Amino acid sequence: TANRLIRTLHPAELENSTIRCMVNDGHGNVLLGLHNGKIVTWEKSSGKFLPFNNLSPYPSFALSPIQNLYLDKEGHCWVGTMDGLAEFDREARCFRGLYKPSLNMPAPFYGMTDYDDSTLLTGTGNAGLYLFNRRSKQFQKLPFRPEEPFWSAFAVGKDTAGNIWFATDYDICKYDPFTKKFVTYHPQKGLINSSFVSSNFVRLQSGQWVTWTNTEIVQF
């Protein structure tokens, strides 16, 4: 409205790095994933930005741009980076570890969601879908599309019936892990003009889901 102003902030804690993604923990605290590979927290109670802990004693690894942030059902923070799946300690404000299906595998991680009480469903760049056991830190690749070994999964989700949904470059796909049935939904010609880029499906109150490309928002 005419009585409200938009104020631009440049907190020193962000180190002049672009914010690539954000997630709210449900209590008003917001985690900000940065292009420089760090995570900064907006703490509601103090009204301050809490910087990434650069002096952490935990195992270190080369940081890479953050693609997505996900808080699981237990409140643990998982981070999709351009070089693997990372675990972020919200209290210490540092990473606990970086995980990949294989050590030397280039593995950008995008979408993440809870699959069951101990497992995450994850989407990767050019490596398909994986289940990640949060306790053992082991990956299991989902066995479909063997004729296309190099394909990406961006947004991922699981519906109430247990079906797995994910977006590839230009398709939205559904996989039933019980019947092993795989279905691809290709948008009609002209409906989208660029590939899917979102790492998330947004669930609306109506029960429909939303994701997006660089040029469109798609609801289904």
QUIJOSUL-V992517 format. One line per field, one symbol per residue. phi: phi as a letter, one per 30 degrees, with the letter a starting at -180 (. if undefined). psi: psi as a letter, one per 30 degrees, with the letter a starting at -180 (. if undefined). burial: # if it has 24 or more other C-alpha atoms within 12 Angstrom, else .. A space follows every 10 residues. Layout:
phi: ???
psi: ???
burial: ???
This chain:
phi: .dcccccccb ddddhhcddc abbcdicjdb ccccddjcbc cdcddcibdc ddddcdddec addbedcabb cddcidccbd cdbkccccdd ddhadclbbb ebecddbdcc dbadcadbbc cbcbdibicb cbddddiccb dddbhddbdc bcbcdbabdd djdccacceb bcbbbcddci dbbccceeej dbcaddbdcb cccdddjdcb bacdbbcccb
psi: lfgkkkkkki kfffhgkkjf llkkgfgfkk kjklfgglkk kjjeefglkk lkjfgkflkl lkklkkelkk jafggkkkkj lfhlklkkjf efhlkflkkl elegkjikkc kklkeafgkk kkkljggakk kjjfefhkkk kkilhffifi lkjckllklf fgkkklkaeg lklkkjfefg kkkkjjklkf ekgllkfkgk kkklfffllk alafflkkk.
burial: .......... ..##....## ###.#....# ########## ##......## ##........ ..######## ##...##### ########## ..######## #.....#### #####...## #####.#### ####....#. ##........ ########.. ...####### #####..... .......... ....###### ##......## ###....#..
